[in-house]
Amino acid sequence: MVPLDSTLQGREEPFEHVRSYLHEHEFTLGGNWDYEHGSFDRYLDEGHKVWLRIPFEVTSGVLDGDTDSTDAFVRIGTPFVLKHVYNEGLDHEAQVRTFGALVDQFQEPLDKDGTVEDKWVDQAASLLREIERGYTTP
């Protein structure tokens, strides 16, 4: 994980405004959100292993997922680029479990915080600058 300096960091904005703007730049609400915090994620590579993540915390209101109507306000955290290294191929140690098959559909990353090459850091920083230039306060 490599943190990136950003003029967005620390800004407190309506969730809907941040979500709408970042959706225009192909970000999605990360699956790790909850009622108090979350992130907007955008993959940088074709294999979906390198990501630019913009975290946030809910400062007021209620966040109930990626909906069009919410009164939540969020404070934007420090953006960072990260890399997940996955085991390609079959998991030969997997065991059949009826309930587990419903829950554990995907392999855990071999390294959730793999080394991020400079080219990805540069690409993430460039994308972040583009987002900052076009971002306006509602």
Steps between C-alpha positions, in 0.01 A plus 500: 500500500634841402324813637458795263480868590172652389311828523186290555626368831309640797216645294155444645234467232158345440548130421277529194719775351823304554345174373352662190825672405717194556258278306568724200865395537419127518528465879265269686405480864737239640351187648658579835261786584288511812284763668802689634763484226591361160694574184463569132713269288622499143717232346805614305594178321317248282540223758326709769793456737617862531255751644472868582296523821347816644384429855236696690332510837138595561482815712121542513182349361436143394694308234314196374703392199521626146157663488386816330348658809692538822555778747851382589798734506846351465854613570746389234810324626848452354482331158735211437595248236509132590567169333343161570703199390272201436584137455425424136345162430329242717515483877610139554444523875139608469243287675140448404256652747134557430466825694860608435440491126243773545737716705855424384471527124835667440858438602666725752775713347848356544606849599230759579765772500737406218787719390367778279727578206586864424304497173177431695575767758561749217179396321296526822648843581423622147140380522464660842624837364242476220225436753616787722502747207136433416364469853272782613318557826120472471 
